[in-house]
Amino acid sequence: MTQIVSKNHSIYVQLLYLLTGAAIAAIVFFQIFYSTGNYVLDHYLESSTYIEKQNLKYLAKMQKYVTAEHISSSDIAQLNTWVQRQKMIYVRIYKNQIQIYDSDYPKEDVSVSEIAAGNYPWESYYDLELSDITVEVMISGSFSYQLYNWLLVASICLSFAVFLGIVLLGIRKKMKYILKLSGEIAILEGGSLDYSITVKGKDELAMLAEGIENMRIAFQSLLNQEMEMMKENQRIVTEMSHDIRTPVTAIMLYSEILQKEQYKTEEQRKEYVKKINKKAYRLKQLVDHLFEYALVAGDEEIELEEPELFETVFFDLFSETCNYLEQKEFTVDFDVEWVEQKISISTDYMIRIMDNVTSNIIKYADPGEAVRIFSRKEKDRVGILFENRVRLPEEKVESNGIGIQNIKNMMKKMNGECIVEKENQEYRIILVFPYVN
């Protein structure tokens, strides 16, 4: 039976745990990577000439532009256009140590009271040759901020990659399981019902796999039952063909003798007639059994009658059976306990079953020993037992077992069970019926 998936084992909860765990791992990775990166960048910027190299790089670009455009100290507005396009740098220009240009305030007039060059020791000043004069230039750029921004972007991207990688790895395990189930189902579709479905985990996929496995087992069991039924049918048909052929051959032989009047005495003629009658009766029994077998061996379901008390169902049947056996000079030891439970049967089937049981008793039981009929209670069902001692016949009594097989088929259709037990000369047939609420 397939188990119900608990909330803790649900795929939704597992996915929530996976996403939460991946997010925590990504945040931890971000903190470690970003902090380490900041430390490395701080150390690098303090110990290297990166800022100086960037300043010289932009100074060279500025000098190239000034030279190409013949910028003079009176063309500061034109120089401002180039500076604004760079976006990353801050520039101040000094002429004779007086500030004449500030890129943060390009449109403001600069008076002689402006700050002179060289007042900030951490700033770097460089010579810039204009077309009419050489001026001093202070260049400052957001070069370090650019590196820190790149570090932040890299940290976010790598953290997201960690998050995505963990999620994909977690999902990959489920996808591998789904692909495995798909492959195993394809094997079943190919007819290999002996191949077991892998049941792994306790989530919805495991429940699905368990359901498929249970379906495989049930279907395989059904096919095995059908195969057994086919073999049993083949055995019955084969044996019945032989059994029917034997009396038919005898009837034809004795009939031909009588027709040709090849008997010697009247007593011999009567003996042949008696044998024909006996073989004809045997043939009728075989045909009746075969018809009954064909009637109850199919897959058609029967409609059971309304549930009734055990005593109500069997009292009349047992009375008739006991009277019939006593008429055939059998002693019946009847000891049935009438349980206060209801069962559901088919009366037509029960009459056929009782007829088969009494027929077997008359045919095989020892009349010198009592036929015992008693009951046996179980937790949720009741059994009726017929027990007798088998006689040693003077002549071999042929049996193909079709009568017992008919009883088993009819009991199965009534949701019951027929059990046959043999021990030395003791023979027992048990009819088991389930209780019905």
Secondary structure, DSSP 8 states (H G I E B T S, - for coil): ------GGG-HHHHHHHHHHHHHHHHHHHHHHHHHHHHHHHHHHHHHS-HHHHHHHHHHHHHHHHHHHHT--TT-HHHHHHHHHHH-SEEEEEEETTEEEEETTSTTS---TTS-BTT--TTS-EEEEE-SS-EEEEEEEE-HHHHHHHHHHHHHHHHHHHHHHHHHHHHHHHHHHHHHHHHHHHHHHHTT-TTS-----SSSHHHHHHHHHHHHHHHHHHHHHHHHHHHHHHHHHHHHHHHHHHHHHHHHHHHHHHHHTT--SSHHHHHHHHHHHHHHHHHHHHHHHHHHHHHHHSSS--------EEHHHHHHHHHHHHHHHHHHTT--EEEE----S-EE---HHHHHHHHHHHHHHHHHHB-TTS-EEEEEEE-SSEEEEEEEEEB---SS-----SHHHHHHHHHHHHTT-EEEEEEETTEEEEEEEEE---
